[in-house]
Amino acid sequence: MNDTPKIPGSQRRVPKPEGLNPPVGSPAAGDPPAPNHSETNPVGPRLNVDDWERAARSRLSDMAYGYYVSGSDDEITLRENRSAFSRMFLRYRVLRDVSRRDLGTTVLGHELPFPLMVAPSAFHQLATPEGEVATAGAASEHGTIMILSTLSNRAVEDVVAASQHPVWFQLYIYKDREITGALVDRVVAAGCKAIVLTVDAPKLGRRERDMRTGFHLPEGIRMENFLPDDYRSLPQEQGESGLASYAADLLDPSIQWSDLEWLVQRAPVPVLVKGIVHPDDAVLALKHGAKGIVVSNHGGRQLDTSIPSIQALSEVRRAVSGHSCQDGSLPVVLMDGGVRRGTDILKAVALGADAVLVGRPILWGLAVEGREGASKVLSLLHQEFDLAMALAGCRCLDEVTEDLLAFEKPAHKV
Ligand SMILES: Cc1cc2nc3c(=O)[nH]c(=O)nc-3n(C[C@H](O)[C@H](O)[C@H](O)COP(=O)(O)O)c2cc1C
């Protein structure tokens, strides 16, 4: 069995003699803190991300919960993002002295204590009054990167100020390129260290839950990164999703590869492309100037029945392996969609992800306990990943190799 690193140019670190970097609040260096299980919710202690979701559901309005939880159409991709992980099994290694583990990695020069970042998601003030400032605080406590959505309720300057660690900005391209360009200039001036261009939403997926609730932003909640008023609020109509109307009116369905080049020229920070599932698109993104790819189907919220992200990841990683970015650097490969357990992170790393992003789990934490809740969810995932590493016989990420994975055989081949 091959024990050597498999990913060319991986920036993963070898184990340090002192063991892993403890997350904030760790009672003793060397082990991640135990989540506080004494707190309870209507359905029991919050031992895992699903418990946090149940607690969040009981605190959110039907409209907010429906917006956060929903996928598009029949929500097949939403479910498959999760179940694809459960069709993968771990061929763990033994007798490797796992008493010391280093979970750290480096993404675009920034050291992460474990390979997880915060995915961009819209409207955090539906979960907590502090909104994205709370999220940035939680991400910062854990030394990780938060990707701030274009559709954030708090201004980018306030969010960057709340973090000691890099904040990246997720961009949607608007029909009005002046507005888009001004937004890029603003977030760069605010200190965002990278821009993540979302490319899987030329139109908004059909989210029936939002149509049923007539999704809109409650009084006093706006999108604070825009100046013109018609860009700051969502329309409100019975039986319609306000976000769908907003996107149809303002976002540009004509975006193409030349727009990525425009952005790369305009932004003095690295640009990554989010929403890639086809290996050829991954290679095209690098050719047009991207520094990295986020393998993602938008958490099952865009094209329903699209391939689960974890399934797309291995094809994309293989496709980009022989390619470098325009400046000769190695591309960053991130993935998101359905990551809820430490073993999910392990599987994504084994398939070549430099790190995963989590979307909804952070929203559940925010909804239950604001910044503190998001921080507890991050601790939980950190601790689960650390345990998964130890039980799989891995002391550092270079040892998390594809041979650890076994796949369920399709029924017709058995
Ligand atoms: C409520 C919600 C809002 C989102 N908003 C955005 C957004 O504004 N921009 C974007 O690129 N992706 C957005 N996403 C997609 C996430 O970035 C991410 O791809 C997805 O949530 C990952 O799946 P997970 O929720 O299963 O972890 C959103 C996802 C959710 C659940």
The ligand as an ORCA input file, in Angstrom:
! r2SCAN-3c Opt
* xyz 0 1
  C     -29.304     29.273      2.422
  C     -28.194     29.164      1.405
  C     -27.798     30.285      0.726
  C     -26.757     30.201     -0.198
  N     -26.327     31.323     -0.811
  C     -25.289     31.267     -1.669
  C     -24.769     32.442     -2.248
  O     -25.219     33.544     -1.977
  N     -23.746     32.310     -3.128
  C     -23.204     31.086     -3.440
  O     -22.263     31.018     -4.240
  N     -23.660     29.962     -2.869
  C     -24.672     30.019     -1.992
  N     -25.126     28.882     -1.400
  C     -24.470     27.590     -1.685
  C     -23.332     27.334     -0.700
  O     -22.248     28.186     -0.957
  C     -22.805     25.914     -0.787
  O     -22.489     25.614     -2.122
  C     -23.769     24.864     -0.255
  O     -24.517     25.362      0.829
  C     -22.976     23.651      0.196
  O     -23.808     22.654      0.603
  P     -24.186     22.336      2.145
  O     -25.173     23.369      2.559
  O     -24.767     20.979      2.019
  O     -22.912     22.370      2.960
  C     -26.153     28.947     -0.468
  C     -26.572     27.812      0.234
  C     -27.580     27.912      1.163
  C     -27.995     26.672      1.915
*
